[in-house]
Amino acid sequence: MPLYTTPLTPAGAAEAANGTSGRMMQMITGYWVTQVVRTAAELDIAGHLSGGPTTAEEIARAASLEPAVTLRFLRACAAVDLVTCEGEETFTATPLLETLRIDHPGSLRDLALWGGMKSHWEPWGCLTDAVRTGNGQTGPSLGADLFGYLAAHPQESERFTAAMAAMTEGVAERLADVLELSGSETVVDVGGAAGAFVQTLMKRHSSLRGVVLDLPHLAEASEESAARAGVSDRFEFVAGDFFHSVPQGDVYLLKYVLHDWDDESAVRILRACRNALNPGGRVLVTELVIDPGAATGLPPLMDLNMLTLTDGGRERSLHDFEALFRRAGLTVTGVTHSATLVSIVEGVRD
């Protein structure tokens, strides 16, 4: 059996896998690593090791864990380079683990929690059915669509919102570098959750007014985020449904929104933005833009993520976006690339 005859290099370990069998075993056991990382984030192992070398017993006592199992868990963390062993029962954080610290600049903790939580983990376990049927798997695995499930599970919803904010923070500044907003007075972040993107733009442009349109339960997080950004006096949260109407504005931001939806729904969202556009206004869709001639890196895998988690959502090519815009009464006027994997597809009213 390859698991016991081929040396296993776990996904995440610093050294390269040993040959094709070793690489395949790394892929097969990748889910172990995802859950080790999630658990390390949830138990704040990075925080417990922030003072330097610490024993498993000390961590267990501080975190109310079972001591013997804590030692076993930390050894597994060492196998994927999250910690180093100092003797048999003492451990030190590595730079890799430091990225899970709550106070780390660009912390990945929220993303680690998101990647292993039930609302994402269980639908991915049904990927075979998704490929066979073409249907999303949140219904069969969770009993509801993704957003319905999150609405019924506040803790997971909070983690999801935090993860989306972390994703936005990773790209917002770089997108702001390439966005031209001169002459714009009001920017509406459609489906903007806590508002990290529009608030980044507001900090760059002192006269810009920002609005987030999203579901009512996100109001508090959005307003708290605006306060932290120092833009509360120019910020407004509007609870609503982007399928029907959106607040009037000069620029509409749709960041990681359309890929949640099938084509018909995406057209409805774009049309609602078109109908509310001020004269000379623009719609800016910020997403991965698939290159049909390439199948590498994040886009193909994110496309499967949308397949499993949504009912008809997908990543799209520029040709796909042009077709959606056209059906919504908009014309694509250009694509702006950034120093990230995300691009900005710009459209104006026909």
C-alpha positions, -999 to +999 in steps of 0.1 A: +000+000+000+016+033-011+007+051+022+031+028+040+056+020+013+062+055-001+077+081+022+050+107+028+058+143+024+027+161+037+012+190+017+027+221+032+060+205+042+091+224+031+107+195+012+095+183-022+074+151-026+093+119-034+084+111-071+050+107-086+037+083-060+049+106-033+032+136-049+000+117-054+000+106-017+005+142-008-026+151-028-046+122-013-038+132+022-041+169+016-074+171+036-055+161+067-033+192+064-063+215+058-079+204+091-046+205+110-042+242+098-078+250+106-075+235+141-042+253+147-060+285+138-091+277+159-070+268+190-047+298+185-016+277+186+004+307+172-008+329+201+002+302+227+037+300+212+042+337+209+064+338+240+089+313+226+095+276+232+065+261+251+056+226+262+026+207+250+014+205+286+016+243+290-004+248+259-030+222+269-034+239+303-037+274+288-062+263+262-081+237+282-071+208+260-064+172+266-026+171+273-016+138+256-036+146+225-022+181+224+013+166+222+001+144+193-014+173+175+017+195+179+038+167+164+014+167+134+019+205+132+057+199+131+052+175+102+038+203+081+063+229+093+039+249+115+061+243+145+096+229+153+103+204+180+127+214+208+132+181+225+104+156+229+076+179+242+086+215+236+077+234+205+085+267+188+064+286+162+077+288+126+072+318+103+045+297+086+025+294+118+030+331+124+007+339+095-021+325+116-016+349+145-046+372+150-023+402+152-001+393+122-001+419+093-021+402+066-032+374+089-045+343+072-063+330+103-098+338+091-091+321+058-078+290+076-110+289+096-131+294+065-114+267+044-122+240+069-157+249+081-187+228+074-204+251+049-174+247+025-160+213+036-191+192+032-201+204-003-166+197-016-170+162-004-198+158-030-177+171-059-182+138-078-220+144-078-214+180-089-194+168-119-219+142-128-250+164-125-237+199-130-255+210-098-242+227-067-239+205-036-249+228-007-285+216-009-277+179-007-250+183+019-262+212+041-300+212+034-300+248+021-282+270-003-249+285+010-264+319+020-294+302+036-272+279+056-250+308+068-280+328+078-291+299+100-256+295+115-243+328+129-209+316+139-201+303+104-216+334+089-193+355+110-163+335+099-174+336+063-177+374+065-143+377+082-127+355+055-142+376+027-129+407+044-094+391+046-096+382+009-105+418+001-078+433+023-053+412+004-062+429-029-080+462-021-049+484-020-035+470-052-069+474-069-071+510-056-037+516-073-052+510-108-088+524-103-095+558-118-122+575-097-117+612-105-150+629-109-169+602-091-189+613-060-207+581-048-194+545-051-218+517-043-202+484-032-229+459-042-229+429-020-199+445-003-203+427+031-183+446+057-173+472+031-135+467+031-131+475-006-151+507-008-136+519+025-101+514+011-111+536-018-126+562+005-093+564+024-076+571-009-101+597-020-111+621+008-143+634-009-156+601-020-189+589-005-192+551+000-223+529+002-225+492+009-256+473-002-260+439+014-282+418+037-294+434+070-273+411+093-241+427+079-250+462+089-231+461+123-199+446+108-200+472+080-204+502+103-177+489+126-154+485+097-161+520+085-153+534+120-120+515+121-112+530+087-121+565+099-147+571+071-180+568+091-190+604+082-190+595+045-202+559+047-237+544+046-250+508+048-281+500+029-300+468+036-315+454+004-317+429-024-294+435-053-316+416-077-343+442-075-328+476-069-296+493-058-289+528-044-281+555-070-244+560-076-216+570-100-197+538-097-209+503-089-184+478-075-192+441-079-164+423-062-166+385-060-203+388-066-212+376-101-193+343-097-218+333-070-246+333-095-258+317-128-260+338-159-297+348-155-291+360-120-259+378-129-278+396-157-304+407-132-278+421-108-261+440-136-294+453-149-303+466-115-270+485-115-275+498-150-310+512-141-296+531-111-265+545-128-260+583-127-253+598-161-217+589-171-216+562-144-197+529-146-201+493-134-169+476-123-168+439-119-138+427-099-132+390-103-109+364-118-110+365-156-104+330-170-081+326-199-097+298-220-063+288-233-048+283-198-056+258-171-031+266-143-031+281-109-061+294-089-089+301-116-097+264-125-099+254-088-119+285-078-143+276-106-149+242-090-153+259-057-182+279-072-196+248-088-199+230-055-210+259-033-235+276-055-264+269-079-249+279-112-221+301-101-188+300-120-156+319-130-159+335-164-139+346-194-139+381-209-162+367-236-186+355-209-186+389-192-192+407-225-223+386-231-237+392-196-231+430-199-247+431-233-278+413-220-281+438-191-279+468-214-243+475-207-212+476-229-177+464-217-153+493-223-121+477-210-104+454-186-079+467-161-053+442-147-038+447-113-008+433-094-030+405-082-049+376-099-080+398-100-090+420-129-116+448-132-141+445-161-156+480-167-189+486-184-211+516-192-248+520-201-255+514-238 
